Amino acid sequence: MTAEEIAEKLGGTVEVAVEGAEAQCAYASDLLSDVMGHAGEGAALVTIQNHLNTIAVCTLVGIEVIVICHARPVPDDMRAAATREGVAIVVTPLCQYAASLALAALPPGVR
């Protein structure tokens, strides 16, 4: 599923577009150490974490799409890092639970 398809499914917007960014599974967590230990490569990360460290973790794990919930704004430094590292960012007004339910067609991203 592309970042654009995810945004449409979640009633959100693509805040950082990356050509070819896709997710084959989904993982919801706000604890970045949990994401490093358990999210699978190719997952869409569903989170409220809207800061620079989120990009670093996604790059480490192999996540190409971040879904930021509750319509939290994307800070400029996070936007720049996402663009540089090739990580798409989708922002949705939904909470993590509702966003995860909407992405239920994707399998869980657990290693």
C-alpha positions in Angstrom: 0.0 0.0 0.0 1.5 3.4 -1.0 1.6 6.4 1.3 -1.0 8.0 -0.8 -3.3 5.0 -0.5 -2.8 5.0 3.3 -3.6 8.8 3.5 -6.8 8.3 1.6 -7.8 5.3 3.8 -7.1 7.3 6.9 -8.7 10.6 5.8 -5.3 12.2 6.1 -2.7 13.9 4.0 0.7 13.0 2.8 3.0 15.6 4.5 6.2 14.2 3.1 5.9 12.5 -0.2 8.5 9.9 -1.2 8.2 8.2 -4.6 7.9 4.5 -4.2 7.3 4.5 -0.4 5.1 1.6 0.5 4.0 -0.5 3.5 3.3 -4.3 3.4 2.3 -4.4 7.0 1.5 -2.1 10.0 2.9 -1.6 13.5 1.4 0.7 16.1 3.6 2.0 18.9 4.7 5.2 20.6 7.8 3.7 22.2 10.6 3.9 19.8 12.7 1.2 21.4 9.7 -1.1 20.9 9.6 -0.2 17.3 13.3 -1.0 16.9 12.8 -4.4 18.6 9.5 -5.5 17.0 8.4 -3.6 13.9 9.0 -5.5 10.7 10.8 -4.1 7.7 8.3 -2.6 5.3 5.8 -1.7 8.1 3.8 1.5 8.3 4.5 2.9 11.7 1.3 4.2 13.4 2.3 6.7 16.1 2.0 10.1 17.8 5.7 10.6 17.9 6.3 13.6 15.7 10.0 14.3 16.2 13.4 13.7 14.6 14.2 10.5 16.4 11.2 8.8 14.8 12.9 9.2 11.4 16.2 7.7 12.7 14.4 4.6 14.1 12.4 4.1 10.9 15.6 4.3 8.9 17.2 1.7 11.1 14.3 -0.7 10.9 13.5 -0.3 7.2 10.2 1.6 7.6 9.2 3.7 4.6 5.9 5.2 5.9 5.1 6.9 9.2 1.5 7.6 10.1 1.2 10.4 12.6 -2.1 10.4 14.5 -4.2 13.1 16.1 -3.3 15.6 13.3 0.0 16.4 15.1 2.1 18.9 13.1 5.3 17.7 11.4 8.2 19.8 12.7 10.6 21.3 10.0 13.6 19.2 11.2 11.5 16.0 11.0 10.3 16.9 7.6 13.8 17.6 6.3 15.2 14.3 7.8 12.3 12.3 6.3 12.9 13.8 2.9 16.7 13.2 3.1 16.2 9.6 4.4 13.3 8.6 2.0 10.6 8.2 4.7 7.1 9.3 3.7 4.9 10.9 6.4 1.2 10.7 6.5 -0.8 12.8 9.0 -4.3 11.7 10.0 -6.8 13.1 12.5 -7.6 9.6 13.7 -6.2 8.1 17.0 -3.8 5.2 16.8 -6.7 2.7 17.5 -8.9 4.0 14.7 -5.9 4.3 12.3 -4.9 0.7 13.0 -8.4 -0.5 12.4 -8.5 1.3 9.1 -5.3 -0.4 8.1 -6.5 -3.8 9.2 -6.2 -5.1 5.7 -2.4 -5.0 6.2 -0.9 -7.8 8.3 0.8 -6.9 11.6 4.4 -5.9 11.3 5.9 -8.2 13.9 9.3 -9.9 13.4 
